[in-house]
Amino acid sequence: MHLIFDLDGTLIDSRPGIVESLQYATSSALGISINCDKIGIGPPINIMIKELFPDISEQNMKNILENFRCHYDTKGWKNFSVYPDVIETLKELNKKNHLFIATNKPEKPTLKILTNMNILSIFDKVFCYSNERYNNKTDMVSKIKSNSIYKYKLIGDSSDDFVAASNNNIDFIHCSYGYGYVDSSKISLKQKIEKFEDLLKLIGDI
């Protein structure tokens, strides 16, 4: 089976680092302090900035993005924690399945995080957000799906993950402990986990 994993809100809690870098970026670019308590983690950073500043100018957006990338890619990415039993569960799943990452994070911080976790080598391939290659997560999952005739499952926490799975006609497993909101009426009990280690039984029962 091919198992496709989201990163933020699924394998790791990266909110502290993202908030830290976003606060630095807005302070540096605009000279203002922002409250990021309610901002949703998961979408590409330009969408998150647009949520904070709906009427932001193109130049200010560019300035915030540049400051954010500079800070997050060198410092902010380090400020994350791994959800309980993630590494052990992934290594167990890797024994009988092919594992992939599909994330809205760019490649540089993603590879740093996976290397820091010492799990980069267990993934067949890592797909990251890129304006040049993938417009959204649906495109990433489509690329993974085109490479094989195996069964697929996408494991993630957000509606973005759910949509990517639906658009590619593959099963979705919702990590309810993460950041994202997914309409519970669209998710059966067999498609939901409250702890990452629950995947071992869920995948084994399917």
C-alpha positions in Angstrom: 0.0 0.0 0.0 1.1 3.6 -0.6 0.7 5.9 2.4 0.9 9.6 1.8 1.4 11.8 4.9 0.9 15.5 5.5 3.6 17.0 7.7 2.3 20.0 9.8 -0.4 18.9 12.2 0.0 15.3 11.2 3.6 14.3 12.1 4.8 17.4 13.9 3.5 20.4 15.8 5.3 23.2 13.9 3.0 26.1 15.1 5.6 27.6 17.5 8.2 28.0 14.8 5.8 29.3 12.2 4.3 31.8 14.6 7.8 32.9 15.7 8.9 33.5 12.1 5.7 35.2 11.1 5.8 37.6 14.0 9.4 38.4 13.1 8.5 38.9 9.4 5.6 41.2 10.0 7.6 43.2 12.5 10.5 43.6 10.2 8.5 44.3 7.0 5.6 46.4 8.5 6.8 47.5 11.9 3.8 46.0 13.6 3.2 43.2 16.1 0.5 40.7 15.3 -1.5 38.1 17.3 -1.2 34.7 15.6 -3.2 32.8 18.2 -6.1 32.1 15.8 -4.2 31.7 12.5 -4.7 28.4 10.8 -1.5 26.3 10.3 -1.2 24.2 7.2 -1.8 26.3 4.1 1.2 27.9 2.2 2.5 30.9 4.0 1.2 33.4 1.5 -2.3 32.3 2.2 -1.7 32.6 6.0 -0.5 36.1 5.5 -3.5 36.9 3.3 -5.7 35.7 6.2 -4.0 38.2 8.5 -4.0 41.1 6.1 -6.8 40.7 3.5 -6.0 44.0 1.8 -2.2 43.7 1.8 -0.3 45.2 -1.1 1.8 43.1 -3.4 5.0 44.8 -2.2 4.2 44.3 1.5 3.3 40.7 0.8 6.7 40.2 -0.9 8.5 41.9 2.0 6.8 39.7 4.6 7.4 36.5 2.6 11.1 37.3 2.2 11.6 38.0 5.9 9.6 34.9 6.8 11.6 32.6 4.6 14.9 34.0 5.8 13.9 33.5 9.5 12.1 30.2 9.2 14.5 28.5 6.9 17.4 29.3 9.2 15.9 29.4 12.7 12.1 28.9 12.9 12.0 25.4 11.5 13.9 24.2 14.6 11.0 25.1 16.8 8.8 22.0 16.4 7.9 18.9 18.3 7.1 15.5 17.1 3.7 14.0 18.0 3.8 11.0 20.3 4.8 7.6 18.7 5.1 9.1 15.2 8.7 7.9 14.5 8.1 4.4 15.8 4.8 4.1 14.0 6.3 5.3 10.7 9.2 2.8 10.9 6.7 0.0 11.6 4.5 1.0 8.7 7.5 1.2 6.4 8.1 -2.5 6.7 5.1 -3.4 4.5 4.2 -0.1 2.8 5.6 2.6 0.7 5.6 6.0 2.5 5.4 9.5 1.0 5.2 13.1 2.2 3.0 15.7 0.6 3.3 19.0 2.3 2.6 22.7 1.8 6.0 23.5 3.3 8.8 24.3 0.8 11.5 21.8 0.3 14.3 23.5 2.3 12.7 23.4 5.8 10.9 20.1 5.1 14.2 18.3 4.4 15.8 19.9 7.5 12.9 18.8 9.7 12.8 15.2 8.4 16.6 14.9 8.6 16.5 16.2 12.2 13.9 13.6 13.0 16.2 11.0 11.3 13.3 9.6 9.2 14.0 11.1 5.7 15.3 7.8 4.4 12.1 5.9 5.1 10.1 7.9 2.6 10.1 6.9 -1.1 9.8 10.5 -2.0 9.0 13.9 -0.5 6.7 16.3 -2.3 6.8 19.9 -1.2 4.9 23.1 -2.2 6.5 24.8 -5.2 5.1 27.5 -7.5 7.1 26.0 -10.3 6.0 22.4 -9.8 2.8 22.0 -7.8 -0.1 24.4 -7.6 -1.5 22.6 -4.6 -1.6 19.4 -2.6 -4.0 17.8 -5.1 -1.2 18.1 -7.7 1.4 16.5 -5.4 -0.9 13.5 -4.7 -1.7 13.2 -8.4 2.0 12.9 -9.1 2.4 10.2 -6.5 -0.6 8.3 -7.7 0.6 8.3 -11.3 3.7 6.3 -10.4 2.1 3.1 -9.3 -0.9 0.8 -9.4 -0.9 0.3 -5.6 -3.8 1.2 -3.3 -3.4 4.6 -1.7 -4.3 6.4 1.5 -3.7 10.0 2.4 -3.2 10.7 6.1 -3.6 14.3 7.2 -5.4 16.7 9.6 -6.9 19.4 7.3 -9.6 20.0 4.8 -6.8 20.6 2.3 -5.7 17.0 2.8 -9.3 15.8 2.5 -9.8 17.6 -0.8 -6.5 16.3 -2.2 -7.6 12.8 -1.4 -11.1 13.3 -2.8 -9.8 14.9 -6.0 -7.5 11.9 -6.6 -10.2 9.4 -5.6 -8.2 7.8 -2.8 -9.1 7.1 0.8 -8.5 9.8 3.5 -7.6 9.2 7.1 -8.2 12.2 9.4 -5.8 13.0 12.2 -8.2 14.6 14.6 -5.5 15.8 17.0 -4.1 18.2 14.3 -4.8 21.8 13.3 -7.3 21.4 10.6 -11.1 21.2 10.6 -12.7 18.5 8.5 -16.5 18.2 8.4 -17.2 15.1 10.6 -20.2 14.2 8.5 -17.8 13.4 5.7 -15.5 11.2 7.8 -16.5 7.7 8.9 -15.1 6.2 12.2 -12.9 4.0 10.1 -11.2 7.1 8.6 -10.3 8.8 11.8 -7.5 8.5 14.4 -7.1 10.3 17.7 -3.5 9.2 18.2 -0.9 8.5 15.4 -0.1 5.0 16.7 -3.8 4.1 15.9 -2.7 3.9 12.3 -1.1 0.6 12.9 -4.4 -1.1 13.7 -6.4 0.9 11.2 -4.1 0.1 8.3 -3.9 -3.5 9.4 -7.6 -3.8 9.5 -8.2 -2.5 6.0 
